[in-house]
Amino acid sequence: MIPIFKTYMPEKLDELNSLLHSGALAYGKWTKSFEGKLKHYLEVENLLCTNSYNSAMLVLLATLGLKHGTEVLASPMSCLASNQPFLNRGLKVKWVDIDPETGTLDPDHLRKNITSNTKAIFHNHHCGIPGYIDEVNQIGKEYGLFVVDDCIEALGSEYKNKILGSTGADASVYSFQTVRLPNTIDGGAISFKSPELHNKACLVRDYGIDRKNFRDKDNEICDTLDIQVEGYGALMSDVNGYIGDQQMGSIPTLLGRQRENARSWKLYLDNKYPEVKILGNRKEINPNYWVLSILTSNKTQMIQEFRSLGYYASGIHINNNIYSAFGDLSPLKGVVDFMSRHVALPCGWWFNHGE
């Protein structure tokens, strides 16, 4: 059966063995090279890598100074990894409904849920499909709210011919976990509009330490250096950085294969299942097709039918507003509708749907 996810790894990692025995495994030249390639690919100036997506989120939240009880707006229709960090920081998550035809934040419902305690909007691009970016960014500007593009599944997706990360949000967060492109076995990254926030995040990522001034002329820890911000042990190792660095040259080709698979799927589905709606067809977007998302009136039947055909279909995510840890278990109309109809089909680089 063709899997819905598969881990990409280059056939050759020529420097890995020597790196493992080099004694220099911590954040270093390879991770810095990986960061540089990401900046170029994403068309951003201010980016840092972390050792996981969870770390990236926690570093971001700490950098923004979001305190216990602060309200953030987010979609429950996303990976739990996107929303669990809010609980780690003691934030109040206020769920925003989604457009059931896209799986992404409903701008009208977003606007209605803003209060005086709201500090940030987290805009998840469900399964790699860009949401209503201009509308959400505009709402953020109107109310003075920090807007984060949650690109956990959306690296390489485009909106109005711009790659996500350079489409106007104040920050973007990315995952390099095993089923992403690129993958670093585990890892994440944050990009910022603001150089000042980027510089602060670099400190937060490394226990608040300014490494340039951490040691004195005798290479001893300097007793005059102050630690002024909270921090995490969130640096990406050079081993993980090397694995990511070696994948960057292949990303355009791999995403190209996924988009070809999507085109082939569309021809097949339009012919055999004309009642099915294929997501990602809005003219202003170009998804990365991490999966092919469809909407059907017979979700369970469709999943089983495609599995019988050799494709591991799945609903992928479950809405996070069913979890008591977040407090609010109220159903949201758009989420309920979308969950009842959404099916994801394999669309990855590892097979050719046209053959």
Order of alpha helices (4+ residues) and beta strands (2+ residues): alpha-alpha-beta-alpha-beta-alpha-beta-alpha-beta-alpha-beta-beta-beta-beta-beta-alpha-alpha-alpha-beta-beta-beta-alpha-alpha-beta
